[in-house]
Amino acid sequence: MWQVFIPAGAGVIGLIGIGFLIKGILKASSGNKLMTDISRTIQQGAKAFLLREYRTVAILVVIVVALLSLAPFFVHNAGVNWQTALAFVIGVVCSASAGWIGMSIATRANSRTTEAARRGLKPALNISFSAGAVTGLSVVCIAFLGLVVVYLLFKGKPAIINGYAMGASLMALFARAGGGIYTKGADMGADLVGKVEAGIPEDDPRNPAVIADNVGDNVGDVAGLGADLLESYVESIIATLAIAASIAVLSLTYLPFYLAGWGILCSLIGVGWIKMAKLKDPQATLNGGTYISAALMMVGSFFIIKYLGAAYGDYSLLGPFWAIIAGIISGIVIGEVSVYYSSTKHKPVRELANSCKSGPAVVIVNGLSLGMLSTVVPVLVIAAATLIGFFFAGMYGVAMAALGMLSILGVTLAVDSYGPVADNAGGIAEMAHLPGEVRQVTDKLDAVGNTTAAIGKGFAIGSAAFAALGLITAYRVTINNLASGSFTLSLADPKLIAGLLIGGMVPYLYGALLARGVGRVAFQVVEEVRRQFREIPGLMKGKAKADSTKCIDIAARGALGNMMLPGILAIAIPVGIGFALGPVALGGFLVGSLVVGLPLGIQTANTGAALDNAKKYIEEGHLGGKGSPAHKASVVGDTVGDPLKDTVGPSINILIKLMSVISLVLAPLFVALH
């Protein structure tokens, strides 16, 4: 067991690095009093929402803890107990903590980024990226150290450690769903009334939904995304541990800890390189840090595997090495595909922007078709990486490919998470009436942030597929070990087919409930913004102040109310299938949800990103620029794409992983009852 202390040191080093980043951010000037006040309002709104969200989730956590703890009293060999419940709570706390830290720093860095933008692009990128790096490194360090604690506390028992992943998944689901509904409901309300109906600029202080929109960026795209990828990261490691335990190879058990620890160090190096590099093109600088980390991870993993092979007399470990390489390369390829289909530098988005001249209906249809087309290469890449991983190391290799993709999550998430900070900085520049050149700097960072966000979402859905596949494999191994091989997942079994069909339906059901939630919140925000424009004298002339607190409260209450049903169903449906139809049907259910959820997640994420950047391309001055008919059509398209890319798509990633880990944790219970 002592072997895990060595890689755990990397997590401690990462926390020290986070401390230095936070110190550097807080030393920077937050600007004038108006800028500071706006930033503080955003910070207070984000804190208030997360606290309400955490209190809401806590009720469900208490119920799950009680059920896990009491299960042995009702079912013999239930496979879960108070220890599983404790690991579950630790997972929830780690996920919530990482999200809270990321949000806290992002909301403090926004006005500092705005102030830095007065001095140019490099200082603004330095502050905003540092905030993103705090989020990225917090996620991997807290997740990794939490897992080490659980592993040591319960002596590496896989059945208990799985509870840690279940806790992280549950928190991630509600953080992503709640934050996504909040941010997109407020964003749609602000854009549809402010930009389309009233014709006022984005982030205009006269618009009462602007502050709510900026709050939403932090609770959805920082705290929510951090919780999402923390879950993937944890589950990629736990899937390898579960499979290694089933085949009783000691070197394979410790390998993921060493690889994860080295990945944290590689991410720190990548972050340092980005902060010190000379800035010519922000996109190239950010990508450079990712590629350096990836190269170091590849080289380091070879020597780690070689060392463990010599230490344990197992010289067959080069198989997992090639699986890791396949995972890293597939992550980079999926990210580049996301860039191609979502960046204004490439043909698809420019053609999509050009179609805005024909009106909103045409751009929406073209955006949907572009998203569907974008699924082809990522799915083929994931399929190829799966085959490569299996060829070299069996199902352990498939799980190792997921770990390879997520090994440098610290830097890839940093590159993604800086975007919401830059977006907030632009809003503060507008609301504080700063010179136009300040907004130009923040807009440039924001545009790059949209592309890096697409890369992050590509990593998220790719890793979700790998992690879910690893968990499904661990589930199959578990039920067969428990039942001495009596459960076979065969297409000749009607229960398996029934499970496949139900599993394929669930991502659509879940996505529909989330999209409907966004629509409900957006409707209420739209009505409130219209009311204030209509009833507050002098508001449109800038002689009166908008009531932003009302929109913040509408978005918060709506998000919390609309996230509960889809969240509860994500737990109840796999549990119901396991109890009613048995382990075989549940295995089919998990495969069906993965096969359908993977392309649906990619499609919705890339459709939304393309529609968003088509709007930004026009706002740069192309095709008539702001205020033109093409621009108004692009705003409508963007409001359709927003809930797809920031609520539905990312939440489906979590859905397929949460259902898989719940099934893995409760597998002994289902076997005992059937």
VOGU-3710 file (C-alpha; in Angstrom, 3 decimals, decimal comma):
1> mwqvfipaga> 0,000/0,000/0,000  2,929/2,370/0,642  3,538/2,574/-3,099  0,731/5,111/-3,552  2,513/7,639/-1,312  5,122/8,285/-4,018  2,705/9,448/-6,748  0,584/11,227/-4,116  3,517/13,616/-3,724  2,694/14,975/-7,186
11> gvigligigf> -0,761/15,942/-5,936  0,796/17,840/-3,033  3,167/19,637/-5,415  0,152/20,532/-7,542  -1,590/22,084/-4,533  1,511/24,189/-3,845  1,443/25,347/-7,477  -2,225/26,288/-7,077  -1,302/28,397/-4,048  1,257/30,376/-6,069
21> likgilkass> -1,247/30,913/-8,896  -3,902/32,188/-6,474  -1,387/34,529/-4,829  -0,447/35,978/-8,226  -4,094/36,539/-9,199  -5,057/38,243/-5,952  -2,019/40,567/-6,114  -3,267/42,040/-9,413  -5,407/45,187/-9,420  -9,168/44,656/-9,671
31> gnklmtdisr> -9,720/48,036/-11,325  -11,841/50,969/-10,298  -14,684/50,890/-7,774  -17,395/50,235/-10,394  -15,472/47,288/-11,838  -14,867/45,875/-8,355  -18,527/46,269/-7,408  -19,699/44,471/-10,579  -17,220/41,649/-9,940  -18,376/41,368/-6,321
41> tiqqgakafl> -22,019/41,178/-7,427  -21,174/38,323/-9,822  -19,201/36,586/-7,087  -22,035/36,876/-4,576  -24,569/35,582/-7,101  -22,390/32,571/-7,974  -21,749/31,754/-4,310  -25,417/32,049/-3,433  -26,428/29,696/-6,240  -23,792/27,066/-5,469
51> lreyrtvail> -24,726/27,081/-1,781  -28,404/26,564/-2,679  -27,424/23,853/-5,156  -25,248/22,053/-2,610  -28,002/22,201/0,029  -30,464/20,719/-2,462  -28,074/17,915/-3,439  -27,282/17,253/0,238  -30,837/15,989/0,764  -30,359/13,356/-1,934
61> vvivvallsl> -26,884/12,506/-0,614  -28,320/11,766/2,839  -30,934/9,454/1,291  -28,312/7,570/-0,770  -26,001/7,237/2,263  -28,845/5,786/4,311  -29,774/3,272/1,590  -26,155/2,139/1,087  -25,592/1,768/4,836  -28,816/-0,139/5,488
71> apffvhnagv> -28,664/-2,441/2,436  -26,821/-5,284/4,280  -29,659/-5,492/6,814  -32,180/-6,300/4,072  -30,167/-8,207/1,444  -27,540/-10,854/2,195  -24,277/-10,213/0,286  -25,533/-6,804/-0,819  -21,951/-5,728/-1,589  -22,453/-2,230/-0,162
81> nwqtalafvi> -22,284/-0,987/3,439  -21,373/2,024/5,568  -17,859/1,976/4,137  -19,227/2,376/0,613  -21,408/5,187/1,919  -18,390/6,948/3,452  -16,424/6,669/0,208  -19,491/8,053/-1,577  -19,566/11,097/0,733  -15,848/11,722/0,184
91> gvvcsasagw> -16,467/11,694/-3,582  -19,293/14,235/-3,230  -17,166/16,519/-1,026  -14,138/16,374/-3,342  -16,250/17,198/-6,389  -18,044/20,069/-4,651  -14,757/21,431/-3,257  -13,034/21,509/-6,641  -16,015/23,309/-8,185  -16,165/25,816/-5,335
101> igmsiatran> -12,440/26,654/-5,575  -12,637/27,135/-9,350  -15,702/29,366/-9,071  -14,226/31,438/-6,221  -11,055/32,253/-8,132  -12,800/32,783/-11,487  -15,148/35,370/-9,983  -12,184/37,193/-8,424  -10,117/37,091/-11,612  -12,747/38,580/-13,949
111> srtteaarrg> -12,318/42,282/-13,066  -8,567/41,756/-12,714  -8,527/40,420/-16,283  -10,480/43,492/-17,413  -7,994/45,791/-15,716  -5,075/43,847/-17,200  -6,654/44,190/-20,666  -5,935/47,921/-20,449  -2,257/46,971/-20,823  -2,778/44,521/-23,679
121> lkpalnisfs> -3,476/40,920/-24,651  -0,605/39,215/-22,807  -1,392/40,594/-19,314  -5,096/39,778/-19,748  -4,327/36,226/-20,889  -1,921/35,787/-17,990  -4,585/36,568/-15,357  -7,463/34,708/-17,029  -5,343/31,637/-17,788  -4,009/31,566/-14,216
131> agavtglsvv> -7,619/31,397/-13,016  -8,321/28,582/-15,475  -5,198/26,770/-14,276  -6,434/26,974/-10,681  -9,619/25,188/-11,795  -7,778/22,562/-13,852  -5,137/21,753/-11,253  -7,648/21,829/-8,377  -9,749/19,210/-10,145  -6,915/16,747/-10,726
141> ciaflglvvv> -5,128/17,284/-7,404  -8,227/17,095/-5,213  -9,633/14,145/-7,170  -6,337/12,249/-7,062  -5,568/12,901/-3,402  -9,158/12,052/-2,451  -8,814/8,748/-4,269  -5,502/8,036/-2,507  -7,156/8,664/0,864  -10,049/6,319/0,049
151> yllfkgkpai> -7,647/3,685/-1,303  -5,527/3,750/1,853  -8,497/4,046/4,211  -10,221/0,952/2,821  -7,084/-1,005/1,833  -7,750/-0,917/-1,893  -11,073/-2,792/-1,853  -12,599/-2,115/-5,285  -16,221/-2,468/-4,158  -15,732/0,355/-1,646
161> ingyamgasl> -13,575/2,560/-3,890  -16,333/2,481/-6,501  -18,456/4,430/-4,023  -15,992/7,329/-4,340  -16,613/7,468/-8,090  -20,360/7,280/-7,509  -20,223/10,307/-5,186  -18,177/12,330/-7,666  -20,616/11,370/-10,447  -23,703/12,355/-8,499
171> malfaraggg> -22,288/15,774/-7,606  -21,112/16,296/-11,180  -24,525/15,500/-12,596  -26,302/18,131/-10,545  -23,493/20,694/-10,881  -23,540/20,362/-14,667  -27,315/20,170/-15,036  -28,112/22,923/-12,539  -25,334/25,214/-13,697  -26,175/24,573/-17,349
181> iytkgadmga> -29,859/25,398/-16,925  -28,959/28,545/-14,952  -26,390/29,924/-17,372  -28,246/29,191/-20,591  -31,640/30,318/-19,307  -30,125/33,673/-18,312  -28,027/33,910/-21,482  -30,975/33,249/-23,797  -33,165/35,743/-21,944  -30,470/38,427/-22,102
191> dlvgkveagi> -29,769/37,934/-25,808  -33,298/37,515/-27,128  -34,644/40,676/-25,516  -31,529/42,817/-25,336  -29,789/42,117/-28,633  -32,685/41,040/-30,869  -35,671/43,043/-29,604  -34,110/46,132/-28,011  -31,056/46,296/-30,268  -28,656/47,116/-27,419
201> peddprnpav> -25,090/45,729/-27,212  -24,158/42,488/-25,478  -23,525/42,976/-21,736  -25,156/46,401/-21,796  -25,803/47,461/-18,152  -29,348/48,476/-19,110  -30,163/44,788/-19,585  -31,269/43,332/-16,209  -30,291/39,774/-17,241  -26,628/40,595/-17,922
211> iadnvgdnvg> -25,399/39,995/-14,356  -27,321/36,693/-14,202  -25,672/35,693/-17,489  -22,214/36,437/-16,075  -23,028/34,538/-12,875  -24,106/31,599/-15,016  -20,752/31,484/-16,814  -19,103/30,706/-13,484  -21,579/28,194/-12,054  -21,985/26,375/-15,375
221> dvaglgadll> -18,741/26,651/-17,328  -16,327/26,675/-14,355  -17,874/24,812/-11,398  -20,015/22,548/-13,610  -17,280/21,682/-16,091  -14,784/21,083/-13,286  -17,133/18,630/-11,575  -17,806/16,938/-14,929  -14,158/16,275/-15,745  -13,248/15,432/-12,147
231> esyvesiiat> -15,749/12,606/-12,441  -14,233/11,366/-15,723  -10,736/11,564/-14,270  -11,668/9,609/-11,149  -13,576/6,960/-13,060  -10,793/6,396/-15,593  -8,464/5,509/-12,694  -11,059/3,460/-10,819  -11,974/1,447/-13,924  -8,328/0,365/-14,253
241> laiaasiavl> -8,205/-0,500/-10,539  -11,378/-2,598/-10,776  -10,134/-4,548/-13,794  -6,639/-4,990/-12,303  -8,185/-6,376/-9,100  -10,200/-8,899/-11,114  -7,057/-10,294/-12,746  -4,919/-9,959/-9,557  -1,812/-8,382/-11,161  -0,115/-6,188/-8,531
251> sltylpfyla> 1,906/-4,050/-10,952  -1,253/-3,123/-12,872  -2,920/-2,047/-9,630  -0,295/0,600/-8,843  0,349/1,680/-12,440  -2,594/4,140/-12,699  -1,479/5,952/-9,534  2,005/6,546/-10,925  0,654/7,621/-14,306  -1,846/10,019/-12,747
261> gwgilcslig> 0,866/11,520/-10,540  3,175/12,041/-13,523  0,269/13,558/-15,448  -0,146/16,209/-12,723  3,536/17,145/-13,026  3,239/17,283/-16,841  0,221/19,574/-16,495  2,181/21,884/-14,166  4,963/22,107/-16,745  2,439/22,860/-19,500
271> vgwikmaklk> 0,838/25,606/-17,392  4,242/27,124/-16,682  5,156/27,072/-20,367  1,962/28,899/-21,362  2,530/31,587/-18,729  6,145/32,169/-19,777  5,771/31,836/-23,576  5,955/34,889/-25,823  2,452/35,673/-27,038  1,947/35,857/-30,782
281> dpqatlnggt> -1,261/33,893/-31,259  -3,256/33,027/-28,071  -4,614/29,844/-29,654  -1,133/28,632/-30,611  0,243/29,469/-27,162  -2,501/27,543/-25,379  -2,226/24,587/-27,744  1,550/24,586/-27,272  1,196/24,001/-23,540  -1,165/21,091/-24,184
291> yisaalmmvg> 1,149/19,476/-26,737  4,210/19,832/-24,484  2,333/18,178/-21,627  1,151/15,388/-23,939  4,691/14,726/-25,211  6,096/14,634/-21,677  3,297/12,271/-20,634  4,105/9,871/-23,462  7,812/9,794/-22,667  7,332/9,594/-18,906
301> sffiikylga> 4,753/6,824/-19,103  7,242/4,611/-20,947  9,823/4,907/-18,160  7,188/4,496/-15,429  5,933/1,300/-17,035  9,481/0,063/-17,561  10,305/0,760/-13,897  7,208/-1,034/-12,579  7,865/-3,952/-14,894  11,364/-4,359/-13,458
311> aygdysllgp> 10,158/-3,839/-9,872  7,493/-6,537/-10,073  9,164/-8,865/-12,561  6,370/-8,244/-15,072  7,819/-7,349/-18,462  4,499/-7,489/-20,334  3,544/-3,940/-19,301  4,396/-2,366/-22,666  0,872/-3,328/-23,705  -0,680/-0,674/-21,426
321> fwaiiagiis> 1,911/1,821/-22,710  0,558/1,584/-26,249  -2,969/1,904/-24,877  -1,948/5,138/-23,133  -0,449/6,480/-26,364  -3,685/5,636/-28,188  -5,710/7,499/-25,557  -3,530/10,627/-25,624  -3,479/10,808/-29,423  -7,216/10,181/-29,690
331> givigevsvy> -7,849/13,025/-27,226  -5,754/15,416/-29,305  -7,464/14,307/-32,539  -10,940/14,725/-31,066  -9,954/18,173/-29,819  -8,672/19,192/-33,252  -11,862/17,941/-34,904  -13,852/20,050/-32,462  -11,719/23,059/-33,417  -12,256/22,413/-37,126
341> ysstkhkpvr> -16,030/22,343/-36,774  -16,282/25,246/-34,322  -13,494/27,746/-35,031  -13,996/30,898/-37,122  -10,647/30,123/-38,767  -12,085/27,152/-40,635  -14,524/26,715/-43,489  -17,527/25,058/-41,720  -18,196/27,992/-39,348  -17,666/30,599/-42,052
351> elanscksgp> -20,127/28,821/-44,324  -22,544/28,592/-41,401  -22,172/32,338/-40,788  -22,808/33,027/-44,468  -26,086/31,084/-44,273  -27,291/33,610/-41,667  -28,073/35,920/-44,571  -31,021/33,595/-45,338  -32,523/33,910/-41,859  -32,540/32,024/-38,536
361> avvivnglsl> -34,306/28,871/-39,822  -31,576/28,156/-42,379  -28,702/28,735/-39,954  -30,311/26,479/-37,330  -30,794/23,642/-39,837  -27,228/24,025/-41,109  -25,916/24,118/-37,543  -27,681/20,879/-36,684  -26,338/19,172/-39,817  -22,806/20,374/-39,051
371> gmlstvvpvl> -23,056/18,922/-35,547  -24,240/15,569/-36,900  -21,384/15,487/-39,404  -18,862/16,268/-36,665  -19,593/12,954/-34,920  -17,988/10,810/-37,638  -14,272/11,244/-36,941  -14,465/11,275/-33,099  -16,526/8,074/-33,016  -14,144/6,357/-35,442
381> viaaatligf> -11,140/7,544/-33,409  -12,637/6,277/-30,153  -13,462/2,960/-31,830  -9,890/2,667/-33,122  -8,374/3,546/-29,738  -10,645/0,969/-28,095  -9,429/-1,734/-30,482  -5,786/-0,719/-30,008  -6,124/-0,719/-26,225  -7,798/-4,133/-26,278
391> ffagmygvam> -5,260/-5,567/-28,711  -2,309/-4,649/-26,520  -3,748/-5,113/-23,024  -7,275/-6,494/-23,148  -10,025/-4,562/-21,365  -7,410/-3,170/-18,988  -5,948/-1,458/-22,052  -9,321/0,111/-22,889  -9,521/1,593/-19,390  -5,883/2,687/-19,672
401> aalgmlsilg> -6,676/4,541/-22,914  -9,202/6,611/-20,948  -6,562/7,394/-18,335  -4,149/8,353/-21,101  -6,648/10,807/-22,566  -7,274/12,398/-19,160  -3,742/12,174/-17,784  -2,986/15,818/-18,666  -6,425/17,075/-17,624  -4,803/19,730/-15,430
411> vtlavdsygp> -3,639/21,700/-18,467  -6,459/20,843/-20,886  -9,059/21,969/-18,353  -7,002/25,100/-17,630  -7,068/25,969/-21,324  -10,839/25,470/-21,316  -11,704/27,193/-18,030  -10,018/30,497/-18,794  -12,757/31,221/-21,372  -15,560/32,066/-18,885
421> vadnaggiae> -13,163/34,426/-17,069  -12,436/36,258/-20,321  -16,166/36,335/-21,099  -16,902/37,880/-17,694  -14,070/40,367/-18,212  -15,688/41,540/-21,435  -19,010/41,988/-19,671  -17,378/44,061/-16,932  -15,637/46,230/-19,556  -19,017/46,946/-21,155
431> mahlpgevrq> -20,862/47,557/-17,890  -18,073/49,784/-16,551  -18,023/51,869/-19,779  -14,325/51,239/-20,433  -12,671/52,253/-23,734  -13,477/50,136/-26,778  -9,939/48,772/-27,087  -10,339/47,028/-23,708  -13,404/45,173/-24,985  -11,522/44,278/-28,170
441> vtdkldavgn> -8,855/42,526/-26,080  -11,376/40,621/-23,973  -13,421/39,703/-27,064  -10,335/38,231/-28,716  -9,660/36,140/-25,626  -13,325/35,138/-25,474  -13,346/34,019/-29,127  -10,287/31,835/-28,513  -11,994/30,628/-25,333  -14,973/29,383/-27,341
451> ttaaigkgfa> -12,634/27,268/-29,438  -10,709/25,944/-26,426  -14,063/25,179/-24,793  -14,911/23,036/-27,806  -11,629/21,174/-27,264  -12,547/20,691/-23,610  -15,962/19,332/-24,525  -14,314/16,996/-27,046  -12,035/15,656/-24,311  -15,023/15,363/-21,983
461> igsaafaalg> -17,180/13,266/-24,316  -14,230/11,170/-25,537  -13,118/10,431/-22,005  -16,729/9,744/-21,023  -16,922/7,055/-23,682  -13,683/5,428/-22,544  -14,488/5,724/-18,842  -17,995/4,336/-19,343  -16,616/1,473/-21,420  -14,095/0,682/-18,694
471> litayrvtin> -16,821/0,793/-16,040  -19,120/-1,410/-18,134  -16,284/-3,896/-18,517  -15,678/-3,825/-14,764  -19,433/-4,352/-14,260  -19,419/-7,408/-16,549  -16,378/-8,868/-14,781  -17,978/-8,197/-11,382  -21,311/-9,892/-12,084  -19,587/-12,908/-13,621
481> nlasgsftls> -17,213/-13,266/-10,693  -20,074/-13,001/-8,220  -22,217/-15,514/-10,083  -19,397/-17,843/-11,202  -19,886/-16,958/-14,871  -23,619/-17,676/-15,015  -24,462/-14,264/-16,521  -23,693/-13,939/-20,237  -24,286/-10,761/-22,251  -25,644/-12,324/-25,439
491> ladpkliagl> -27,665/-10,717/-28,234  -29,819/-13,831/-28,218  -31,144/-12,824/-24,785  -34,370/-10,772/-25,078  -33,649/-9,073/-21,740  -30,371/-7,777/-23,136  -32,147/-6,422/-26,242  -34,777/-4,758/-24,054  -32,010/-3,187/-21,980  -30,247/-1,942/-25,124
501> liggmvpyly> -33,389/-0,215/-26,382  -34,212/1,409/-23,055  -30,597/2,509/-22,637  -30,617/4,127/-26,078  -33,746/6,062/-25,199  -32,514/7,504/-21,895  -30,025/10,091/-23,302  -32,871/11,576/-25,348  -35,208/11,627/-22,365  -32,566/13,213/-20,186
511> gallargvgr> -31,570/15,762/-22,827  -35,219/16,679/-23,438  -35,840/17,357/-19,745  -32,766/19,588/-19,509  -33,589/21,492/-22,698  -37,138/22,011/-21,460  -35,738/23,310/-18,183  -33,603/25,852/-20,046  -36,625/26,892/-22,088  -38,741/27,426/-18,975
521> vafqvveevr> -36,089/29,557/-17,281  -35,409/31,528/-20,454  -39,151/32,249/-20,834  -39,332/33,656/-17,310  -36,178/35,736/-17,798  -37,462/37,093/-21,129  -40,729/38,145/-19,514  -38,901/39,832/-16,630  -36,515/41,731/-18,919  -39,421/42,898/-21,077
531> rqfreipglm> -41,288/44,011/-17,957  -38,381/46,066/-16,694  -37,823/47,702/-20,079  -41,512/48,519/-20,167  -42,129/49,612/-16,587  -38,903/51,241/-15,303  -38,891/54,868/-16,483  -35,647/55,975/-18,121  -34,066/52,490/-18,168  -33,564/52,370/-21,937
541> kgkakadstk> -32,068/55,877/-21,851  -29,579/54,860/-19,176  -31,105/57,173/-16,562  -32,363/54,352/-14,304  -30,763/51,178/-12,945  -31,954/47,690/-13,899  -32,971/45,244/-11,155  -30,507/42,414/-11,806  -31,295/40,590/-8,539  -34,742/39,633/-9,844
551> cidiaargal> -33,272/37,880/-12,900  -30,627/36,166/-10,763  -33,328/34,806/-8,459  -35,487/33,623/-11,393  -32,528/31,785/-12,954  -31,470/30,220/-9,633  -34,929/29,006/-8,635  -35,637/27,735/-12,133  -32,336/25,850/-12,383  -32,744/24,146/-9,001
561> gnmmlpgila> -36,358/23,238/-9,708  -35,691/21,815/-13,170  -32,532/19,836/-12,369  -34,093/17,485/-9,820  -36,271/15,284/-12,058  -33,586/14,449/-14,654  -31,067/13,896/-11,840  -33,338/11,534/-9,933  -34,225/9,630/-13,120  -30,525/9,157/-13,898
571> iaipvgigfa> -30,270/7,259/-10,615  -33,666/5,579/-10,544  -33,744/4,126/-14,080  -30,598/1,918/-13,892  -31,516/0,865/-10,357  -35,029/-0,015/-11,530  -33,700/-1,995/-14,505  -31,312/-3,906/-12,225  -34,032/-4,812/-9,734  -36,798/-5,560/-12,245
581> lgpvalggfl> -34,960/-7,180/-15,178  -31,667/-8,268/-13,652  -27,926/-7,839/-14,298  -28,016/-8,948/-17,961  -30,669/-6,420/-18,955  -28,759/-3,753/-17,029  -25,584/-4,605/-18,962  -27,475/-4,106/-22,224  -28,931/-0,880/-20,853  -25,452/0,513/-20,169
591> vgslvvglpl> -24,189/-0,384/-23,640  -27,262/1,185/-25,265  -26,865/4,429/-23,341  -23,186/4,623/-24,332  -23,734/3,884/-28,029  -26,458/6,530/-28,328  -25,127/9,026/-25,786  -21,653/9,300/-27,341  -22,668/10,689/-30,780  -25,539/12,690/-29,261
601> giqtantgaa> -23,132/14,401/-26,853  -20,672/15,216/-29,655  -23,423/16,482/-31,952  -25,038/18,808/-29,445  -21,695/20,211/-28,212  -20,356/20,955/-31,692  -23,671/22,279/-33,028  -23,815/24,810/-30,217  -20,152/25,799/-30,533  -20,473/26,318/-34,299
611> ldnakkyiee> -23,624/28,445/-33,954  -21,959/30,523/-31,238  -18,831/31,207/-33,273  -20,826/31,909/-36,429  -22,382/34,774/-34,457  -18,968/35,937/-33,273  -17,627/35,821/-36,838  -20,352/38,249/-37,902  -19,755/40,420/-34,843  -16,121/40,794/-35,940
621> ghlggkgspa> -17,431/42,890/-38,846  -18,142/40,268/-41,499  -21,413/39,952/-43,454  -22,712/43,310/-42,254  -21,510/43,118/-38,648  -23,518/43,878/-35,540  -27,105/44,989/-36,051  -27,385/43,520/-39,569  -30,130/41,013/-40,525  -27,464/38,285/-40,658
631> hkasvvgdtv> -26,377/39,185/-37,127  -29,923/38,992/-35,770  -30,349/35,574/-37,414  -27,048/34,424/-35,886  -28,180/35,538/-32,417  -31,296/33,377/-32,756  -29,125/30,473/-33,903  -26,782/31,014/-30,970  -29,641/30,950/-28,472  -30,724/27,594/-29,915
641> gdplkdtvgp> -27,176/26,255/-29,759  -26,431/27,511/-26,251  -28,442/24,907/-24,311  -27,164/22,208/-26,662  -23,469/22,920/-26,068  -23,554/23,980/-22,419  -26,406/21,983/-20,901  -27,542/18,960/-22,920  -24,251/17,738/-24,420  -22,023/17,996/-21,320
651> siniliklms> -24,717/16,528/-19,064  -25,099/13,470/-21,307  -21,380/12,808/-20,763  -22,028/12,596/-17,043  -25,233/10,620/-17,466  -23,617/7,643/-19,176  -20,813/7,536/-16,587  -23,087/7,961/-13,569  -25,398/5,141/-14,687  -22,364/2,907/-15,273
661> vislvlaplf> -20,807/3,538/-11,878  -24,127/3,140/-10,051  -24,535/-0,217/-11,771  -21,008/-1,223/-10,795  -21,504/-0,258/-7,143  -24,849/-2,045/-6,875  -23,894/-5,071/-9,013  -23,609/-7,429/-5,987  -27,102/-6,403/-4,886  -28,606/-7,149/-8,295
671> valh> -26,823/-10,501/-8,500  -28,028/-11,449/-5,022  -31,643/-10,745/-5,995  -31,487/-12,674/-9,280
//
